[in-house]
Amino acid sequence: MPKRYKLLAAAGFSLATVLSAAKAEVSFDFTSPQNDVDGNLVLMIGEDLEMSPAIQAVDEATGGRLSIALEQADFSGDFGASLKLHVMTPYETVVVVGTGDEDLTPRKLADLGGHAAAHAEEDSTLITGNLETDVEAAGAWLAKGFALRSYSFDKYKSDNDEEDSTNSVKIMSNSSSADRALYNTDLRYVVEGVTFARDIGTEPGNKVYPEIVADRVRTLFSGVRNVRIEVLDAADIRREGMGSLMGVGLGSINDPRLVVIRYNGAGANEDPIALVGKGITFDTGGISLKPNNGMWLMKSDLSGAVAVAGSVYAAAKREAPVNIVGLLPLAENMPSQDAIRPGDVLTTMGGKTIEIISTDAEGRLVLADAVQYAQENYNPRLLLNIATLTGSAARAVGDDYAVVITRDLETSLDMMKIGERAGEDVWPLPLHPSHFDQIKSDIADIKNTGGSPGASIGAAVVGTFIDEDQPWVHLDIAGVDWRDSSNPTTPKGHAGWGVRFMDQLIREESE
């Protein structure tokens, strides 16, 4: 396996932390403001263009040319605005990033770090300047966003060099000790969880299938305290009566798996949070074959599962005081003589039967068995399932929001607040009794699809297998798991969406 996550103790970078994503590596050194900076700089300046003492020193070193350049460029200082200056001797490059005039929340700080990463040269020194924020350890949040935006996946490029040098970023602030502590003991694990999800979601389908995902999860959690991983193979899945999960994988030469990650960070008698993520390692649609246009992207149909793994990893590494069980139902949906057909009937773990209307509505099938397994074995105090479930969700809310569906509006509104704080926004869609009526089958208990709106129908199928008194959140991330263009903290490609949302949920549930 390529290098993934490690801590470097390079000379001059005490307690530097490292993000490794296929080829790109970013390390951070948190220091107090100094006058002897050189090389590539990133300066943060607000709309008032007021310079902190450290940035004033930079301006003086350039003979005032920095001030002149800002004036001539009519630099606004708006949040995320950038100006790159190449002739600023004695510095190699100077990038100026606007911080706006509003109070900077942790989310805004991470976005600001992402804006800096988008324009910074390698081995830059980032001078935070006069940040308008009450957030302690603001530099750690900047580093989080910088690391998230710096992700790249070059594993399969022929000129990839595993020994590429680390991009060493120095962050100068008046809270360097607090920045260092928060990033090294907490936020970097969220970055690593997102990186894991992005890595697996970007891998091609011929390299990643259920057994491989299970192996990669084991590797991710190797040596992590208070974690136990169990992998159910095809024989175990059949023994448990999971005909729905098994059915989806029948058309593939790669058998399904159910990966169970248990993290115990609280008392043994405390009920866990259950996170269940759809893990279709490649989705052809099965016998209900998808059109070729865009099918290549179905390598990321395991986004929910890998996000669950990443979020449990982040919580376990920071030793969150909560119990969590993460379930990854994994299957490859392929057409073959053994594959399920439209019209077939599958029997789930709990005995309920599902008539297959479309084999391309397979995500809800693997979730059906997994959420039952979670309830029967772990009695969760909250159950959240996350999946790239329906194109309907993407059409309804676009690529700015994931869809959240719950049984009551109050819970959905709570999830919106969590998403806002996490930097991964959600928007509610309804779940009405009529949606359950629409999936009634003439020959089985339910059908696996039928009618519209499709996102709510998909949630109703999963909801059929959720106990009525079970607190439940359904996330449909079909519109947000892959980005065709970048945003402040996510480059183009697989977003690793859901790790930050679930991480924030875990934090608030554990308080």
Long-range contacts (C-beta under 8 A, 24 or more apart in sequence): 1-216, 1-219, 2-155, 2-162, 3-162, 4-192, 4-195, 4-196, 4-199, 4-220, 5-192, 5-195, 8-166, 10-166, 10-168, 13-168, 15-180, 15-184, 16-168, 17-143, 17-183, 17-184, 17-188, 18-166, 19-147, 19-150, 19-151, 19-188, 19-191, 19-192, 19-195, 20-195, 21-150, 21-151, 21-152, 21-153, 21-195, 21-198, 21-199, 22-152, 22-153, 22-154, 22-155, 22-160, 22-199, 23-152, 23-153, 23-154, 23-155, 23-157, 23-160, 23-161, 23-162, 23-164, 24-150, 24-151, 24-152, 24-154, 24-164, 24-167, 25-164, 25-166, 25-167, 26-146, 26-147, 26-150, 26-166, 26-167, 26-169, 27-166, 27-167, 27-168, 27-169, 28-143, 28-146, 28-147, 28-169, 28-170, 28-171, 28-183, 29-168, 29-169, 29-170, 29-171, 30-139, 30-140, 30-143, 30-170, 30-171, 30-173, 30-176, 30-177, 30-179, 30-180, 30-183, 31-170, 31-171, 31-172, 31-176, 32-172, 32-173, 32-174, 32-176, 33-127, 33-172, 33-173, 33-174, 34-172, 37-91, 37-125, 37-127, 37-172, 38-90, 38-91, 38-92, 38-125, 39-91, 39-92, 39-123, 39-124, 39-125, 40-91, 40-92, 40-93, 40-94, 40-95, 40-120, 40-121, 40-122, 40-123, 40-124, 40-125, 41-91, 41-93, 41-94, 41-95, 41-124, 41-125, 41-126, 41-127, 42-95, 42-96, 42-97, 42-116, 42-119, 42-120, 42-124, 42-125, 42-126, 42-127, 43-94, 43-95, 43-96, 43-97, 43-127, 43-129, 44-96, 44-97, 44-98, 44-99, 44-112, 44-116, 44-126, 44-127, 44-128, 44-129, 44-131, 45-70, 45-75, 45-77, 45-96, 45-97, 45-98, 45-99, 45-129, 46-77, 46-98, 46-99, 46-100, 46-101, 46-129, 46-130, 46-132, 47-76, 47-77, 47-78, 47-98, 47-99, 47-100, 47-101, 48-77, 48-101, 49-75, 49-77, 50-130, 51-129, 51-130, 52-127, 52-128, 52-129, 52-130, 54-127, 54-129, 54-172, 55-127, 55-129, 58-91, 58-94, 58-127, 61-90, 61-91, 62-88, 62-89, 62-90, 62-91, 62-94, 66-94, 70-96, 77-101, 79-108, 79-111, 79-112, 80-111, 80-112, 80-115, 80-488, 82-115, 82-118, 82-119, 84-119, 92-121, 93-121, 95-119, 95-120, 95-121, 95-124, 99-129, 99-131, 99-132, 100-132, 101-132, 102-132, 103-132, 103-133, 103-134, 104-131, 104-132, 104-133, 104-135, 104-138, 105-133, 105-135, 105-421, 106-135, 106-141, 106-421, 107-420, 107-421, 107-422, 107-423, 108-133, 109-133, 109-135, 109-138, 109-141, 109-142, 109-145, 110-141, 110-142, 110-144, 110-145, 110-148, 110-423, 110-488, 110-489, 111-145, 111-423, 111-488, 111-489, 112-142, 112-145, 112-488, 113-141, 113-142, 113-143, 113-144, 113-145, 113-146, 113-147, 113-148, 113-149, 113-489, 114-145, 114-146, 114-148, 114-149, 114-487, 114-488, 114-489, 114-490, 115-145, 115-149, 115-488, 116-142, 116-145, 116-146, 117-145, 117-146, 117-147, 117-149, 117-150, 118-149, 118-486, 118-488, 120-146, 120-169, 122-167, 122-168, 123-167, 123-168, 123-169, 124-169, 124-170, 125-169, 125-170, 125-172, 126-169, 126-170, 126-171, 126-172, 127-172, 128-171, 128-172, 128-173, 136-175, 136-178, 136-182, 137-175, 137-178, 137-179, 137-181, 137-182, 137-183, 138-173, 138-175, 138-179, 139-171, 139-173, 139-175, 139-176, 139-179, 139-183, 140-178, 140-179, 140-180, 140-181, 140-182, 140-183, 140-186, 140-187, 141-187, 142-171, 143-169, 143-171, 143-179, 143-183, 143-187, 143-188, 144-183, 144-187, 144-188, 144-190, 144-191, 145-488, 145-489, 147-188, 147-191, 148-191, 148-194, 148-489, 148-490, 149-486, 149-488, 149-489, 149-490, 149-491, 151-194, 151-195, 151-198, 151-490, 151-491, 152-491, 153-198, 153-199, 153-202, 153-493, 153-494, 156-204, 185-318, 186-318, 189-313, 189-314, 189-317, 189-318, 190-314, 190-499, 190-500, 190-503, 192-310, 192-313, 192-314, 192-317, 193-309, 193-310, 193-311, 193-313, 193-314, 193-496, 193-499, 193-503, 194-310, 194-496, 194-499, 194-500, 195-310, 195-496, 196-220, 196-306, 196-309, 196-310, 196-313, 196-496, 197-303, 197-306, 197-307, 197-309, 197-310, 197-494, 197-496, 197-497, 197-498, 197-499, 198-493, 198-494, 198-495, 198-496, 200-302, 200-306, 201-299, 201-300, 201-302, 201-303, 201-306, 201-481, 201-482, 201-494, 201-496, 202-299, 202-300, 202-493, 202-494, 203-299, 204-299, 205-281, 205-282, 205-298, 205-299, 205-332, 208-281, 208-299, 208-302, 209-252, 209-254, 209-281, 209-282, 209-332, 210-249, 210-254, 210-255, 210-256, 210-257, 210-279, 210-281, 210-330, 210-331, 210-332, 211-254, 211-255, 211-257, 212-281, 213-257, 213-259, 213-279, 213-281, 213-302, 213-305, 213-306, 213-328, 213-330, 214-257, 214-259, 214-328, 214-330, 217-259, 217-261, 217-309, 217-328, 220-309, 220-313, 221-261, 221-313, 221-316, 224-313, 224-316, 224-317, 225-316, 225-319, 226-263, 226-264, 226-265, 226-316, 226-319, 227-261, 227-262, 227-263, 227-312, 227-316, 228-261, 228-262, 228-264, 229-259, 229-260, 229-261, 229-262, 230-259, 230-260, 230-262, 231-257, 231-258, 231-259, 231-260, 232-257, 232-258, 232-259, 232-260, 233-257, 237-369, 240-349, 240-369, 240-373, 241-347, 241-348, 241-349, 241-351, 242-348, 242-349, 242-369, 242-373, 243-346, 243-347, 243-348, 243-349, 243-369, 244-346, 244-347, 244-348, 244-349, 244-354, 244-365, 244-366, 244-368, 244-369, 245-329, 245-331, 245-365, 245-366, 245-368, 245-369, 245-370, 247-340, 247-344, 247-346, 247-356, 247-365, 248-280, 248-286, 248-331, 248-333, 248-340, 248-362, 248-365, 248-366, 249-331, 249-332, 249-333, 250-336, 250-338, 250-339, 250-340, 251-286, 251-287, 251-332, 251-333, 251-334, 251-335, 251-336, 251-338, 251-339, 251-340, 252-331, 252-332, 252-333, 252-334, 252-336, 254-281, 254-332, 256-329, 256-330, 256-331, 256-332, 256-366, 257-328, 257-330, 257-331, 258-327, 258-328, 258-329, 258-330, 258-369, 258-370, 258-373, 259-305, 259-309, 259-326, 259-327, 259-328, 259-330, 260-325, 260-326, 260-327, 260-328, 261-308, 261-309, 261-312, 261-324, 261-325, 261-326, 261-327, 261-328, 262-323, 262-324, 262-325, 262-326, 263-312, 263-315, 263-316, 263-320, 263-323, 263-324, 263-325, 263-326, 264-323, 265-315, 265-316, 265-319, 265-320, 265-321, 265-322, 265-323, 265-324, 265-510, 266-321, 266-322, 266-323, 266-510, 267-323, 270-322, 270-323, 271-323, 271-378, 271-379, 271-380, 271-381, 272-322, 272-323, 272-324, 272-325, 272-378, 272-380, 272-381, 273-322, 273-323, 273-324, 273-325, 273-380, 273-381, 273-382, 273-383, 273-384, 273-505, 273-506, 273-509, 274-324, 274-325, 274-326, 274-327, 274-371, 274-374, 274-375, 274-378, 274-380, 274-382, 274-383, 274-384, 275-308, 275-311, 275-312, 275-324, 275-325, 275-326, 275-327, 275-384, 275-385, 275-386, 275-502, 276-304, 276-308, 276-326, 276-327, 276-329, 276-367, 276-370, 276-371, 276-374, 276-383, 276-384, 276-385, 276-386, 277-302, 277-303, 277-304, 277-305, 277-306, 277-307, 277-308, 277-309, 277-326, 277-327, 277-328, 277-329, 277-385, 277-386, 277-387, 277-498, 278-302, 278-303, 278-304, 278-305, 278-329, 278-363, 278-366, 278-367, 278-385, 278-386, 278-387, 278-388, 278-389, 279-304, 279-305, 279-306, 279-328, 279-329, 279-330, 279-331, 279-366, 280-330, 280-331, 280-332, 280-333, 280-362, 280-363, 280-366, 280-388, 281-330, 281-331, 281-332, 282-332, 282-333, 282-334, 283-333, 283-360, 283-362, 284-333, 284-334, 284-335, 285-333, 285-335, 285-358, 285-359, 285-360, 286-333, 286-334, 286-335, 286-339, 286-340, 286-359, 286-360, 286-362, 287-335, 287-339, 287-340, 287-341, 287-342, 287-359, 288-342, 288-358, 288-359, 288-360, 289-335, 289-360, 290-360, 297-482, 300-388, 300-481, 300-482, 300-494, 301-333, 301-363, 301-388, 302-330, 303-387, 303-388, 303-477, 303-481, 303-482, 303-494, 303-497, 303-498, 304-363, 304-385, 304-386, 304-387, 304-388, 304-475, 304-477, 304-498, 305-329, 305-330, 306-496, 307-386, 307-477, 307-496, 307-497, 307-498, 307-499, 307-502, 308-386, 308-498, 308-502, 310-496, 310-498, 310-499, 311-498, 311-499, 311-502, 311-503, 311-506, 314-499, 314-503, 315-503, 315-506, 320-506, 320-507, 320-510, 321-510, 322-506, 322-509, 322-510, 324-506, 325-374, 325-378, 325-380, 327-370, 327-373, 327-374, 329-366, 329-367, 329-369, 329-370, 330-366, 331-362, 331-366, 333-359, 333-360, 333-362, 345-443, 345-444, 348-372, 348-465, 349-373, 349-376, 350-376, 350-465, 352-445, 352-446, 352-464, 352-465, 353-441, 353-444, 353-445, 353-446, 354-441, 354-444, 354-445, 354-446, 354-447, 354-448, 354-461, 355-441, 355-442, 355-443, 355-444, 355-446, 355-447, 355-448, 356-447, 356-448, 357-447, 357-448, 357-449, 357-450, 358-448, 358-449, 361-448, 361-449, 361-458, 361-461, 363-387, 363-388, 363-389, 363-458, 364-389, 364-448, 364-449, 364-458, 364-461, 364-462, 365-448, 367-462, 367-465, 368-461, 368-462, 368-464, 368-465, 369-465, 371-462, 371-465, 371-466, 372-465, 375-466, 375-467, 375-470, 380-470, 381-471, 382-471, 382-472, 382-473, 382-509, 383-466, 383-470, 383-471, 383-472, 383-473, 384-472, 384-473, 384-474, 384-475, 384-502, 384-505, 385-462, 385-472, 385-473, 385-474, 385-475, 386-475, 386-477, 386-498, 386-502, 387-475, 387-476, 387-477, 387-478, 388-476, 388-477, 388-478, 388-481, 389-455, 389-458, 389-459, 389-476, 389-477, 389-478, 390-454, 390-455, 390-457, 390-458, 390-476, 390-478, 391-454, 391-478, 392-452, 392-453, 392-454, 392-455, 392-457, 392-458, 393-429, 393-454, 393-455, 393-458, 393-476, 393-477, 393-478, 393-479, 394-478, 394-479, 395-479, 396-429, 396-453, 396-455, 397-427, 397-429, 397-479, 398-479, 399-479, 399-480, 399-483, 399-484, 400-425, 400-480, 401-425, 401-426, 401-427, 401-479, 401-480, 402-426, 402-427, 402-475, 402-476, 402-477, 402-479, 402-480, 402-497, 402-498, 402-501, 403-427, 403-428, 403-429, 403-455, 403-475, 403-476, 403-477, 403-479, 404-428, 404-429, 404-473, 404-474, 404-475, 404-476, 405-429, 405-430, 405-431, 405-455, 405-456, 405-459, 405-473, 405-474, 405-476, 406-431, 406-472, 406-473, 406-474, 407-431, 407-463, 407-472, 411-471, 411-473, 415-473, 415-505, 418-501, 418-504, 418-505, 418-508, 419-501, 419-504, 421-504, 422-500, 422-501, 422-503, 422-504, 422-505, 423-489, 423-500, 424-480, 424-497, 424-498, 424-500, 424-501, 426-475, 426-501, 429-453, 429-455, 429-456, 429-459, 430-456, 431-456, 431-459, 431-460, 431-463, 431-474, 432-456, 435-459, 435-460, 436-460, 436-463, 436-464, 439-464, 475-501
